[in-house]
Structures are given as C-alpha cells and as structure tokens.
Amino acid sequence: MTTDLDQRSNEHSWTRPARCGDRCSGYWRTDGYALRRAFTIAGAQSVLASHWRVSDAATSRLITEFLRHWRAGKPRVEALREAQLSLLRSQEFASPYFWAAFTLTGRWD
C-alpha cells in the first residue's frame, strides 16, 4: 500500500492512505480504524481516509481542494469542509456518495 505524505518541519503532518481496492487483504479493507491507528502510531498527526471506495476523479478533486485550502492557512478540518463543499457544488460529484466518505482523524488544526 502507498500513502501520500506532506512534510512540514520534518514531521508528518497528515497522511491519506491510497486506495488499495482488491490488492489489500480483507483485514485492511474492512478495518479502517486499525489502519488509521497504525498511521498515527507511525507519526502522522492527521489521517484523511474514506469509509468506502470513491472514484479516482472525485478523490483527486477532493484532495486537490483540501490541499489548496490547507496550504492557504486554513485549519485541516475547515480545508476538508471546503473541499467537500466544492464537490457538493459541482454537477459531477454533488451526490454525498462522492464527498461524505471522507473523514479526518487526529489533529484538526
């Protein structure tokens, strides 16, 4: 499995587990809590993960919007909210199926 990591001051600020689909064992596909905990123990301050499989296009847009808002100085939780609202306002990804899957655990600031 791969992850996207963003580093600030040599610390892992957040991580988003990459979609593993059928390549992951049943344990990792069904136990999102354990995966989030593993990233936290490994040093991630925050984990942004989805509760169900979402299209690559929707995920890419959400992550792009999240990073844009976060790098502009908004707290992580507000950046996620803005990213979700961006998808909600779009014609292509307005359904909650695309944006409600994502939750942020760990530090919200």
Backbone hydrogen bonds, N-H to C=O, Kabsch-Sander energy under -0.5 kcal/mol:
donor,donor_aa,acceptor,acceptor_aa,energy
4,D,16,R,-1.3
5,L,3,T,-0.5
6,D,14,W,-1.2
8,R,11,E,-1.8
11,E,8,R,-1.7
13,S,6,D,-2.0
13,S,11,E,-0.8
14,W,6,D,-0.8
15,T,46,S,-1.7
16,R,4,D,-1.4
18,A,2,T,-2.1
23,R,20,C,-2.2
24,C,21,G,-1.0
29,R,25,S,-1.9
30,T,26,G,-1.7
31,D,27,Y,-1.8
32,G,30,T,-0.7
35,L,31,D,-1.5
36,R,32,G,-2.5
37,R,33,Y,-2.7
38,A,34,A,-2.3
39,F,35,L,-2.0
40,T,36,R,-2.1
41,I,37,R,-2.9
42,A,38,A,-1.9
43,G,40,T,-1.4
44,A,39,F,-2.6
45,Q,12,H,-1.3
47,V,105,T,-2.3
48,L,15,T,-2.5
49,A,47,V,-0.6
49,A,103,T,-2.2
51,H,101,A,-1.8
59,T,55,S,-2.5
60,S,56,D,-2.8
61,R,57,A,-2.1
62,L,58,A,-2.5
63,I,59,T,-2.8
64,T,60,S,-2.5
65,E,61,R,-2.5
66,F,62,L,-2.8
67,L,63,I,-2.8
68,R,64,T,-2.1
69,H,65,E,-2.2
70,W,66,F,-2.7
71,R,67,L,-2.9
72,A,68,R,-0.8
73,G,70,W,-1.8
74,K,69,H,-2.0
77,V,108,W,-2.4
79,A,75,P,-2.7
80,L,76,R,-2.6
81,R,77,V,-2.0
82,E,78,E,-2.6
83,A,79,A,-2.2
84,Q,80,L,-2.7
85,L,81,R,-2.6
86,S,82,E,-2.1
87,L,83,A,-1.8
88,L,84,Q,-2.4
89,R,85,L,-2.2
90,S,86,S,-0.6
90,S,87,L,-0.8
98,F,95,S,-1.9
99,W,95,S,-0.8
100,A,96,P,-2.6
102,F,99,W,-0.8
103,T,49,A,-2.6
105,T,47,V,-2.3
107,R,45,Q,-2.6
